[in-house]
Amino acid sequence: MTGSNDQTVPGVGPGCGAALRQAREAAGKSIEQVAAQLHMTVRAVANLEADDWSSLGAPVFVRGQLRSYARLLGVDIEPYIEQASIAAVAPSTITSHTHTPGYQRFAEQIGRRAIYVAITAAIAVPVWLGTRSHFGNSELAVQSLDVPATQTEEVAAPAQATPQRTPLVASIASLPAAPQAPAALTITFNGDSWVEILGADNQVLERGLLTAGQQRSYKPGELGRVKLGNIDAVEVKRAGVAVDLGPFSRANVARFTLSSDGSLAPVAN
C-alpha cells in the first residue's frame, strides 16, 4: 500500500478512488473479488476507483458505498469524502404528504366536543321537562286531599300518596377519545439518508434527502415500497419493535415492500 498513508491530508496526492485502488492492489484482491464481497457490480467498483460519482446515483448512496469499500480494505477515506464534489450537492426539497396541520387537529377536537354536548343536551332536556311536569301534578294531588271534615266519612279509603320519583340527571362530561391504533411502521433518521417511499397505489409519499432528527410514521396498508440509503443512520420499527434491515440491504441501501398486514419483504431492485 505504497503512499496510502500520505493520503490522510486533504488535497495531497491521488484522490479517494486512487487510494482505494492502491489498497486493493496491496491486499492482492481483484475488482471481481471486491465486488462479490460488497455485493456490488464490477462496474460500480471500477467507477468508485475512477472517482466517477455521476454514474452511481445520489450522493448519500455514493458516500455509503465508499465507506463500505474502505471498511473492507481498512482505509480511512473521510478526508477525501469531505473534499469530494459529492459532499457539495444541495439536498432535495422534501414535501410531506402525511402531515396534519395543528389548526385542523384543533378544529376536529372542537367538533367532537360540540357533538358530545349536543347529544347530552338532547337526552337531558326531555328528562328534565318530564320530571318537572310530574312534580306539578303531585302538588295538585296533595291539594285535592284537603277536603272539609264532613266529607271525610264518605271516603271509602284514603288516597295513597303518589311515590316521589328521583329526577334523572344526564352527565355532560366529555366522552374519552378512542385510543388510536399504533402506526404500522416508524422510520427514525439519526443521520442523512436518501429515501424513496411509495404508497400502496405507487404514489410517491417521500423522495429526497432526510436529515438527522426527522421521523416518519405510516399506517397499515398505507405503504407499498420503501428505499433507504445509508441504513447505518436509519432505525426502522414495526409496531414499536426494531426491524433488522440486513435481509433487505445491499451496499448500505435497504429495499423492501410492506404488505397490508405490516409484514416486510425484500424487492428485486
PAZAPA-4460 file (N, C-alpha, C; in steps of 0.05 Angstrom, whole numbers, plus 32768, in hexadecimal, padded with zeros to 4 digits):
% residues 269
    n_x    n_y    n_z   ca_x   ca_y   ca_z    c_x    c_y    c_z   seq   type   mol
   8011   7FE8   8000   8000   8000   8000   8012   8019   8000     1      M     A
   8023   801B   7FEC   8038   8030   7FEB   802A   804B   7FE9     2      T     A
   8031   805D   7FFB   8027   8079   7FF9   800B   807C   8003     3      G     A
   7FFD   8067   800C   7FE1   806B   8014   7FDF   807A   802E     4      S     A
   7FF4   8078   8040   7FF3   8086   8059   7FF5   80A5   8055     5      N     A
   8000   80AD   803E   8003   80CA   8039   7FE9   80D6   8030     6      D     A
   7FD4   80C6   802B   7FBB   80D2   8020   7FA8   80DB   8036     7      Q     A
   7FB1   80DB   8050   7FA0   80E4   8065   7F9E   8103   8066     8      T     A
   7FAF   8111   8057   7FAE   812E   8055   7F9E   8136   803D     9      V     A
   7F88   8145   8040   7F77   814C   8029   7F88   815C   8015    10      P     A
   7F83   8156   7FFC   7F90   8165   7FE6   7FAB   815C   7FDF    11      G     A
   7FB6   8148   7FEC   7FD2   813E   7FE7   7FD0   8123   7FDA    12      V     A
   7FDF   811E   7FC4   7FE0   8104   7FB7   7FC7   80FD   7FA8    13      G     A
   7FC3   80E3   7FA2   7FAC   80DA   7F91   7F92   80DD   7FA1    14      P     A
   7F7B   80DA   7F92   7F61   80DD   7F9E   7F58   80C5   7FAD    15      G     A
   7F3E   80C6   7FB5   7F33   80B0   7FC6   7F33   8095   7FB7    16      C     A
   7F2B   8096   7F9D   7F2B   807D   7F8E   7F47   8071   7F8A    17      G     A
   7F5B   8083   7F87   7F76   8079   7F84   7F80   806B   7F9D    18      A     A
   7F79   8077   7FB4   7F81   806B   7FCE   7F74   804F   7FD1    19      A     A
   7F5B   804D   7FC9   7F4D   8033   7FCC   7F5A   801E   7FB9    20      L     A
   7F60   8027   7FA0   7F6D   8015   7F8D   7F88   800B   7F97    21      R     A
   7F98   801E   7FA2   7FB2   8016   7FAC   7FAF   8002   7FC3    22      Q     A
   7F9B   8007   7FD5   7F97   7FF5   7FEC   7F8E   7FD9   7FE2    23      A     A
   7F7D   7FD9   7FCD   7F74   7FBF   7FC2   7F8B   7FB0   7FB6    24      R     A
   7F9C   7FBE   7FA6   7FB2   7FB0   7F9A   7FC6   7FA7   7FAF    25      E     A
   7FCB   7FB7   7FC4   7FDD   7FAE   7FD9   7FD3   7F96   7FE8    26      A     A
   7FB8   7F93   7FE9   7FAC   7F7C   7FF7   7FAB   7F64   7FE5    27      A     A
   7FB2   7F67   7FCC   7FB2   7F50   7FB9   7F96   7F48   7FB0    28      G     A
   7F83   7F5B   7FB0   7F68   7F54   7FA8   7F62   7F60   7F8C    29      K     A
   7F51   7F51   7F7D   7F49   7F5B   7F63   7F2F   7F6B   7F67    30      S     A
   7F28   7F7A   7F51   7F0F   7F89   7F52   7EF7   7F76   7F55    31      I     A
   7EF8   7F5E   7F48   7EE3   7F4B   7F4A   7EDF   7F40   7F66    32      E     A
   7EF5   7F3B   7F74   7EF4   7F32   7F90   7EE7   7F47   7FA2    33      Q     A
   7EF0   7F60   7F9F   7EE4   7F76   7FAF   7EC7   7F79   7FAA    34      V     A
   7EBF   7F78   7F90   7EA3   7F7B   7F89   7E92   7F65   7F95    35      A     A
   7E9C   7F4C   7F96   7E8D   7F36   7FA2   7E8A   7F3A   7FC0    36      A     A
   7EA0   7F44   7FCD   7E9E   7F47   7FEA   7E8C   7F5E   7FF2    37      Q     A
   7E8B   7F73   7FE2   7E7A   7F8A   7FE8   7E5E   7F88   7FDC    38      L     A
   7E58   7F72   7FCD   7E3F   7F6F   7FC0   7E39   7F86   7FAC    39      H     A
   7E4E   7F8E   7F9E   7E4C   7FA3   7F8A   7E52   7F97   7F6E    40      M     A
   7E4D   7FA7   7F5A   7E55   7F9F   7F3F   7E72   7FA6   7F3B    41      T     A
   7E7F   7F98   7F28   7E9B   7F9E   7F22   7E9D   7FBB   7F17    42      V     A
   7E8A   7FC3   7F08   7E8A   7FDF   7EFD   7E89   7FF4   7F13    43      R     A
   7E78   7FEE   7F28   7E76   8001   7F3E   7E90   8004   7F4D    44      A     A
   7E9E   7FEE   7F52   7EB8   7FEF   7F5F   7ECC   7FFE   7F4F    45      V     A
   7ECC   7FF9   7F34   7EDF   8007   7F23   7ED9   8025   7F23    46      A     A
   7EBF   802D   7F23   7EB8   8049   7F23   7EC0   8056   7F3E    47      N     A
   7EBF   8048   7F54   7EC8   8053   7F6D   7EE6   8058   7F6C    48      L     A
   7EF5   8046   7F61   7F12   804A   7F5F   7F1A   8060   7F4C    49      E     A
   7F08   8065   7F38   7F0E   807A   7F24   7F02   8095   7F2C    50      A     A
   7EF7   8097   7F44   7EEA   80B0   7F4E   7ED4   80B9   7F3B    51      D     A
   7EC6   80A6   7F2F   7EB0   80AC   7F1D   7E96   80AC   7F2E    52      D     A
   7E90   80C2   7F3C   7E78   80C2   7F4D   7E5E   80C3   7F3E    53      W     A
   7E5E   80D0   7F26   7E45   80D6   7F19   7E35   80BD   7F11    54      S     A
   7E43   80A6   7F0D   7E35   808E   7F04   7E2C   807C   7F1B    55      S     A
   7E2F   8085   7F34   7E2A   8074   7F4B   7E11   807C   7F5B    56      L     A
   7E02   8090   7F52   7DE9   8097   7F5F   7DED   80B0   7F71    57      G     A
   7DDC   80B2   7F85   7DDB   80C9   7F97   7DF5   80CA   7FA8    58      A     A
   7DFD   80E3   7FB0   7E15   80E6   7FC0   7E16   80D5   7FD9    59      P     A
   7DFF   80D3   7FE7   7DFF   80C3   8000   7E05   80A6   7FFB    60      V     A
   7DFC   809B   7FE4   7E02   8080   7FDD   7E20   807C   7FD7    61      F     A
   7E2B   8090   7FC9   7E48   808F   7FC2   7E59   808F   7FDB    62      V     A
   7E52   80A0   7FEF   7E61   80A0   8008   7E5F   8086   8016    63      R     A
   7E47   807A   8016   7E44   8060   8023   7E54   804A   8016    64      G     A
   7E55   804A   7FFB   7E65   8036   7FEC   7E83   803A   7FF1    65      Q     A
   7E8C   8053   7FF2   7EA8   8059   7FF7   7EB0   804F   8013    66      L     A
   7E9F   8054   8027   7EA5   804C   8042   7EA5   802D   8044    67      R     A
   7E93   8020   8036   7E93   8003   8037   7EAC   7FF8   802B    68      S     A
   7EB5   8003   8014   7ECE   7FFB   8007   7EE5   8000   801A    69      Y     A
   7EE6   8017   8027   7EFC   801E   8038   7EFE   800B   8050    70      A     A
   7EE7   8005   805C   7EE7   7FF3   8073   7EF1   7FD7   806B    71      R     A
   7EEB   7FCE   8053   7EF4   7FB4   804A   7F13   7FB4   8048    72      L     A
   7F1F   7FCA   8040   7F3C   7FCB   803C   7F4B   7FD8   8053    73      L     A
   7F3C   7FE3   8067   7F49   7FEF   807E   7F56   800A   8077    74      G     A
   7F49   801A   8066   7F54   8033   805D   7F43   804A   8069    75      V     A
   7F50   8060   8072   7F42   8078   807C   7F3D   808B   8064    76      D     A
   7F24   808E   805C   7F1E   809F   8044   7F0E   80B7   804B    77      I     A
   7F09   80BC   8065   7EF9   80D3   806D   7F03   80ED   8062    78      E     A
   7F1E   80F3   8063   7F28   810C   8057   7F21   810F   8039    79      P     A
   7F21   80F9   802B   7F1B   80FA   800E   7EFD   8100   800A    80      Y     A
   7EEC   80F4   801B   7ECF   80F8   8018   7EC8   8115   801D    81      I     A
   7ED5   8121   8032   7ED0   813D   8038   7ED7   814F   8022    82      E     A
   7EEC   8149   8012   7EF5   815B   7FFD   7EE9   8153   7FE2    83      Q     A
   7EDC   813B   7FE0   7ED2   8132   7FC7   7EBA   8144   7FBE    84      A     A
   7EB6   8144   7FA5   7EA0   8155   7F9A   7E85   814B   7FA2    85      S     A
   7E83   8131   7FAA   7E68   8127   7FB2   7E5F   8134   7FCC    86      I     A
   7E71   813E   7FDD   7E69   814A   7FF6   7E5D   8165   7FF2    87      A     A
   7E60   8171   7FDB   7E56   818C   7FD6   7E3B   818D   7FC9    88      A     A
   7E2F   8176   7FC4   7E15   8175   7FB7   7DFF   817E   7FCA    89      V     A
   7DEF   8191   7FC2   7DDA   819B   7FD4   7DC4   8186   7FD8    90      A     A
   7DB9   8183   7FF0   7DA4   816F   7FF4   7D8A   8177   7FE6    91      P     A
   7D7B   8163   7FDF   7D62   8167   7FD1   7D4D   8172   7FE5    92      S     A
   7D3A   8182   7FDA   7D24   818C   7FEA   7D0F   8176   7FED    93      T     A
   7D07   8170   8005   7CF4   815B   800B   7CD9   8166   8013    94      I     A
   7CC4   815D   8007   7CA9   8165   800E   7C9B   814D   801B    95      T     A
   7C93   8150   8033   7C85   813B   8041   7C68   813A   803A    96      S     A
   7C5D   8122   8034   7C41   811F   802D   7C31   8114   8044    97      H     A
   7C3D   810F   805B   7C2F   8102   8071   7C2D   8114   8089    98      T     A
   7C36   812E   8088   7C35   813F   809F   7C19   814B   80A2    99      H     A
   7C0F   814C   80BA   7BF5   8159   80C0   7BFA   8173   80CF   100      T     A
   7BF1   818A   80C4   7BF6   81A4   80D1   7BE9   81A5   80EC   101      P     A
   7BF5   81B6   80FE   7BEB   81B8   8119   7BCF   81C3   811B   102      G     A
   7BC8   81D7   8109   7BAD   81E2   810A   7B98   81CD   8103   103      Y     A
   7B9F   81BA   80F1   7B8C   81A6   80E9   7B86   8193   8100   104      Q     A
   7B9C   818B   810F   7B97   817A   8127   7B87   8188   813C   105      R     A
   7B8B   81A3   8140   7B7C   81B2   8153   7B5E   81B3   814B   106      F     A
   7B59   81B8   8131   7B3E   81B9   8128   7B2F   819F   812B   107      A     A
   7B3E   8188   8126   7B31   816E   812A   7B2A   8169   8147   108      E     A
   7B3C   8171   815A   7B36   816E   8176   7B1D   817E   817E   109      Q     A
   7B1C   8198   8175   7B05   81A8   817C   7AEB   819C   8170   110      I     A
   7AED   8191   8158   7AD5   8185   814C   7ACB   816D   815B   111      G     A
   7ADE   815C   8165   7AD6   8145   8175   7AC9   814D   818F   112      R     A
   7AD4   8161   819C   7AC8   816B   81B5   7AAC   8176   81B1   113      R     A
   7AA9   8185   819B   7A8E   8190   8195   7A7A   817B   8191   114      A     A
   7A82   8165   8184   7A6F   814E   817F   7A67   8142   819A   115      I     A
   7A7B   813E   81AC   7A75   8132   81C6   7A61   8144   81D6   116      Y     A
   7A66   815E   81D6   7A54   8170   81E4   7A38   816F   81D8   117      V     A
   7A36   816F   81BE   7A1B   816E   81B1   7A0C   8155   81B8   118      A     A
   7A1A   813E   81B7   7A0D   8124   81BE   7A04   8124   81DB   119      I     A
   7A15   812E   81ED   7A0D   812F   8209   79F5   8141   820E   120      T     A
   79F5   8158   8200   79DE   816A   8203   79C4   815E   81F9   121      A     A
   79C6   814F   81E3   79AE   8142   81D8   79A3   812D   81EB   122      A     A
   79B4   8121   81FC   79AA   810D   8210   79A0   811B   8229   123      I     A
   79AF   8130   8232   79A9   813C   824C   7990   814D   824C   124      A     A
   798C   815C   8236   7975   816F   8236   795A   8161   8237   125      V     A
   7954   814C   8227   793B   813E   822A   7937   8132   8246   126      P     A
   794C   8127   8252   794A   811B   826D   7943   8131   8281   127      V     A
   794F   8148   827F   7949   815D   8291   792D   8167   828F   128      W     A
   7923   816A   8276   7907   8173   8271   78F4   815F   827C   129      L     A
   78FA   8144   8278   78E7   8130   8282   78E5   8130   82A1   130      G     A
   78FC   8132   82AE   78FB   8132   82CC   78EE   814B   82D7   131      T     A
   78F1   8162   82C9   78E5   817B   82D2   78C6   8179   82D0   132      R     A
   78BD   816D   82BB   78A0   8169   82B8   7895   8157   82CE   133      S     A
   78A3   8142   82D5   789B   812F   82EA   7899   813D   8305   134      H     A
   78AC   814E   830B   78AC   815D   8324   7894   816F   8326   135      F     A
   788C   817B   8310   7874   818D   8311   785B   817D   8317   136      G     A
   7857   8165   830B   7840   8154   8310   783F   814B   832D   137      N     A
   7856   8146   8339   7857   813D   8355   784C   8152   8368   138      S     A
   7852   816B   8362   7848   8181   8373   782A   8183   8371   139      E     A
   781F   817F   8358   7802   8180   8355   77F5   8169   8364   140      L     A
   7801   8152   8364   77F5   813B   8371   77F4   813F   838F   141      A     A
   7808   814B   839B   7809   8151   83B7   77F4   8165   83BF   142      V     A
   77F0   817A   83AE   77DC   818E   83B4   77BF   8182   83B2   143      Q     A
   77BA   816F   83A1   77A0   8164   839E   7798   8153   83B7   144      S     A
   77AB   814A   83C7   77A5   813A   83DF   779C   814C   83F7   145      L     A
   77A0   8166   83F4   7799   8179   8409   777B   817F   8407   146      D     A
   7769   816E   8412   774C   8170   8410   7741   8176   842B   147      V     A
   7728   8180   842D   771C   8186   8447   7718   816D   8457   148      P     A
   7716   8170   8472   7714   8159   8484   76FA   8149   8480   149      A     A
   76E4   8157   8477   76CA   814A   8473   76CB   8135   845D   150      T     A
   76DE   8138   844A   76DF   8127   8434   76F3   8110   8437   151      Q     A
   7702   8110   844D   7716   80FB   8451   770A   80E0   8456   152      T     A
   76F2   80DF   8462   76E5   80C6   8468   76DB   80B8   844F   153      E     A
   76D6   80C7   8439   76CC   80BB   8421   76E2   80AF   8410   154      E     A
   76FA   80B4   8418   7711   80AA   8407   7714   808C   840F   155      V     A
   7713   807B   83FB   7715   805E   8400   7731   8056   840A   156      A     A
   7745   8061   83FE   7760   805B   8406   7772   8073   8402   157      A     A
   7785   8077   8413   7796   808E   840F   77A6   808C   83F6   158      P     A
   77A9   80A3   83EA   77B9   80A3   83D1   77D6   809E   83D7   159      A     A
   77E2   808E   83C7   77FE   8088   83CB   7810   809D   83BD   160      Q     A
   7823   80A5   83CC   7835   80BA   83C1   7845   80AF   83AA   161      A     A
   7848   80BE   8396   7858   80B6   837F   7875   80B6   8386   162      T     A
   7883   80A0   8382   78A0   809F   8389   78B0   80B4   837A   163      P     A
   78C1   80C0   8388   78D2   80D5   837C   78E9   80C8   836D   164      Q     A
   78EC   80D1   8355   7901   80C6   8343   791A   80D7   8344   165      R     A
   7930   80CA   8343   794A   80D8   8343   7950   80E1   8326   166      T     A
   7954   80FB   8322   7959   8105   8307   7973   80FA   82FC   167      P     A
   7973   80F5   82E2   798B   80EB   82D4   799C   8103   82CC   168      L     A
   79B5   8100   82D1   79C8   8115   82C9   79DC   8109   82B6   169      V     A
   79DE   8115   829E   79F0   810B   828A   7A0B   8119   828C   170      A     A
   7A20   810A   828B   7A3A   8116   828C   7A42   8123   8272   171      S     A
   7A4E   813A   8274   7A57   8148   825B   7A76   8148   8259   172      I     A
   7A82   8135   8269   7A9F   8133   8267   7AA7   8128   824C   173      A     A
   7ABE   8131   8242   7AC7   8128   8228   7ACF   810A   8229   174      S     A
   7AC6   80FC   8214   7ACE   80E0   8212   7AEB   80DE   820C   175      L     A
   7AF9   80C9   8216   7B16   80C6   8210   7B1A   80C0   81F3   176      P     A
   7B2F   80CB   81E8   7B36   80C6   81CC   7B3E   80A9   81C8   177      A     A
   7B35   809E   81B2   7B3C   8082   81AC   7B5A   8080   81A7   178      A     A
   7B67   806B   81B2   7B84   8069   81AE   7B8A   8063   8191   179      P     A
   7BA0   8070   8188   7BA8   806C   816C   7BB9   8053   8169   180      Q     A
   7BB5   8045   8153   7BC5   802D   814D   7BE2   8035   8148   181      A     A
   7BF5   8025   8152   7C11   802B   814E   7C19   802B   8130   182      P     A
   7C2C   803C   8129   7C35   803D   810D   7C41   8022   8105   183      A     A
   7C3D   801A   80EC   7C48   8001   80E3   7C66   8003   80E0   184      A     A
   7C71   801A   80D8   7C8E   801C   80D3   7C97   8038   80DA   185      L     A
   7CAD   8039   80EA   7CB9   8053   80F2   7CD6   8053   80E9   186      T     A
   7CDF   8068   80DB   7CFA   806B   80D1   7D06   8083   80DF   187      I     A
   7D1D   807F   80ED   7D2B   8095   80FB   7D46   8098   80EF   188      T     A
   7D4E   80B1   80E9   7D67   80B7   80DB   7D7A   80C4   80EF   189      F     A
   7D90   80B5   80F4   7DA6   80BF   8105   7DBC   80CC   80F5   190      N     A
   7DB9   80CD   80DB   7DCD   80DA   80CA   7DC0   80DE   80AE   191      G     A
   7DCF   80E9   809B   7DC4   80EE   8081   7DBE   80D4   8072   192      D     A
   7DA7   80D3   8065   7DA0   80BB   8056   7D8F   80C3   803E   193      S     A
   7D96   80B9   8026   7D86   80BD   800F   7D6F   80A8   800F   194      W     A
   7D56   80B1   800C   7D40   809E   800E   7D2E   80A1   7FF6   195      V     A
   7D20   808B   7FF0   7D0B   808B   7FDC   7CF5   8078   7FE7   196      E     A
   7CDE   8084   7FEE   7CC8   8075   7FFB   7CAF   8078   7FE9   197      I     A
   7CA5   8061   7FE0   7C8D   8060   7FCF   7C76   8055   7FDF   198      L     A
   7C5D   8060   7FD9   7C45   8056   7FE6   7C3C   803C   7FDA   199      G     A
   7C26   8031   7FE5   7C1B   8018   7FDB   7C12   801A   7FBE   200      A     A
   7C0B   8033   7FB5   7C03   8037   7F99   7C1B   8042   7F88   201      D     A
   7C34   803E   7F92   7C4C   8047   7F84   7C4E   8065   7F82   202      N     A
   7C3F   8074   7F92   7C42   8091   7F93   7C59   8098   7FA5   203      Q     A
   7C69   80AC   7F9D   7C81   80B4   7FAC   7C78   80C2   7FC5   204      V     A
   7C80   80B7   7FDD   7C7B   80C4   7FF6   7C93   80D4   8000   205      L     A
   7CAB   80CA   7FFC   7CC3   80D8   8003   7CD9   80D1   7FEE   206      E     A
   7CE8   80E6   7FE6   7CFF   80E2   7FD4   7D12   80F8   7FD8   207      R     A
   7D2A   80F2   7FE2   7D3E   8107   7FE6   7D50   8100   7FFE   208      G     A
   7D5E   8114   8008   7D71   8110   801E   7D64   8119   8038   209      L     A
   7D62   8105   804B   7D59   810B   8066   7D71   810D   8078   210      L     A
   7D70   8120   808B   7D87   8126   809D   7D82   811A   80B8   211      T     A
   7D97   811C   80C9   7D96   8111   80E4   7D80   811F   80F5   212      A     A
   7D72   810F   8105   7D5D   8119   8116   7D41   8117   810A   213      G     A
   7D3F   8111   80F0   7D25   810F   80E4   7D19   80F3   80E8   214      Q     A
   7CFF   80F1   80E6   7CF1   80D7   80EA   7CD8   80D6   80D9   215      Q     A
   7CD2   80BE   80D0   7CBA   80BA   80C0   7CAB   80A2   80CA   216      R     A
   7C90   80A3   80CB   7C7F   808D   80D4   7C6A   8088   80BF   217      S     A
   7C64   806E   80BB   7C51   8067   80A6   7C3D   8051   80B2   218      Y     A
   7C24   8053   80AA   7C0F   8041   80B3   7C0F   8027   80A3   219      K     A
   7C02   8012   80AD   7C01   7FF9   809E   7BF3   7FFD   8083   220      P     A
   7BFE   7FF2   806E   7BF2   7FF4   8054   7BF9   800E   8046   221      G     A
   7C08   8020   8052   7C0E   803A   8046   7C26   8039   8034   222      E     A
   7C39   8027   803A   7C52   8025   802C   7C52   800F   8017   223      L     A
   7C62   8013   8001   7C66   7FFE   7FEE   7C84   7FF5   7FED   224      G     A
   7C95   8008   7FE4   7CB2   8001   7FE3   7CC2   8017   7FF1   225      R     A
   7CD9   800F   7FFD   7CEA   8021   800C   7D07   801D   8004   226      V     A
   7D15   8033   8000   7D32   8032   7FF9   7D40   8046   800B   227      K     A
   7D54   803C   801B   7D62   804C   802F   7D80   804A   802A   228      L     A
   7D8D   8061   8028   7DAA   8061   8025   7DB8   8067   8040   229      G     A
   7DD2   8060   8041   7DE1   8064   805A   7DD3   8058   8072   230      N     A
   7DCC   803E   8070   7DBC   8031   8085   7DC9   8030   80A0   231      I     A
   7DE4   8035   80A1   7DF1   8036   80BB   7DE6   804D   80CD   232      D     A
   7DDA   8061   80C0   7DCF   8078   80CF   7DB0   8078   80CF   233      A     A
   7DA4   8061   80C9   7D87   805F   80C8   7D7D   8049   80DB   234      V     A
   7D68   804F   80EA   7D5C   803B   80FC   7D3F   8037   80F4   235      E     A
   7D37   801E   80EE   7D1C   8017   80E5   7D0F   8006   80FB   236      V     A
   7CF7   800D   8103   7CE8   7FFE   8116   7CCC   7FF7   810B   237      K     A
   7CC4   7FDF   8111   7CA9   7FD6   8109   7C99   7FD0   8122   238      R     A
   7C84   7FE0   8127   7C73   7FDD   813F   7C85   7FE0   8158   239      A     A
   7C99   7FF2   8157   7CAA   7FF7   816E   7CC1   7FE5   8171   240      G     A
   7CC4   7FD1   815F   7CDA   7FBD   8161   7CEE   7FC3   814B   241      V     A
   7D08   7FC5   8151   7D1D   7FCA   813D   7D1E   7FB4   8128   242      A     A
   7D22   7FBD   810F   7D23   7FAA   80F8   7D40   7FA8   80EF   243      V     A
   7D4A   7F90   80EB   7D65   7F8B   80E0   7D64   7F8F   80C2   244      D     A
   7D73   7FA3   80B8   7D73   7FA9   809C   7D87   7F99   808C   245      L     A
   7D96   7F88   809A   7DAA   7F77   808C   7D9F   7F67   8075   246      G     A
   7D89   7F58   8079   7D7E   7F48   8063   7D75   7F58   804A   247      P     A
   7D71   7F72   804E   7D67   7F83   8038   7D7C   7F96   802E   248      F     A
   7D95   7F93   8036   7DAA   7FA7   8030   7DBE   7F9D   801C   249      S     A
   7DC9   7FB0   800D   7DDF   7FAA   7FFB   7DEF   7FC4   7FF6   250      R     A
   7E09   7FC3   7FFB   7E1A   7FDB   7FF8   7E10   7FF2   8008   251      A     A
   7E07   7FED   8021   7DFE   8002   8034   7DE4   800F   802B   252      N     A
   7DD4   8001   801A   7DBA   800B   8011   7DA6   7FF5   8016   253      V     A
   7D90   7FFB   8023   7D7B   7FE8   8029   7D63   7FED   8017   254      A     A
   7D58   7FD7   800C   7D41   7FD8   7FFB   7D2D   7FC2   8004   255      R     A
   7D14   7FCA   8009   7D01   7FB6   8012   7CE4   7FC0   800C   256      F     A
   7CD2   7FAD   800C   7CB5   7FB3   8009   7CA7   7FAF   8023   257      T     A
   7C8F   7FBB   8025   7C7F   7FB8   803E   7C63   7FAF   8036   258      L     A
   7C5C   7F97   803F   7C41   7F8D   8039   7C2C   7F9A   804A   259      S     A
   7C12   7F93   8045   7BFC   7FA0   8054   7BFC   7F98   8071   260      S     A
   7C08   7F81   8078   7C09   7F79   8095   7C22   7F84   80A3   261      D     A
   7C33   7F93   8094   7C4A   7F9F   80A1   7C64   7F8F   809F   262      G     A
   7C64   7F78   8092   7C7C   7F68   8090   7C8E   7F72   8079   263      S     A
   7CA9   7F70   807D   7CBC   7F7A   806A   7CC6   7F63   8058   264      L     A
   7CCD   7F6A   803F   7CD8   7F57   802C   7CEB   7F65   801A   265      A     A
   7D01   7F58   8012   7D15   7F65   8000   7D0A   7F69   7FE4   266      P     A
   7D16   7F7C   7FD5   7D0F   7F80   7FB9   7D27   7F79   7FA8   267      V     A
   7D22   7F75   7F8E   7D38   7F6C   7F7C   7D4C   7F82   7F77   268      A     A
   7D42   7F9B   7F75   7D55   7FB1   7F6F   7D4B   7FCB   7F7D   269      N     A
***
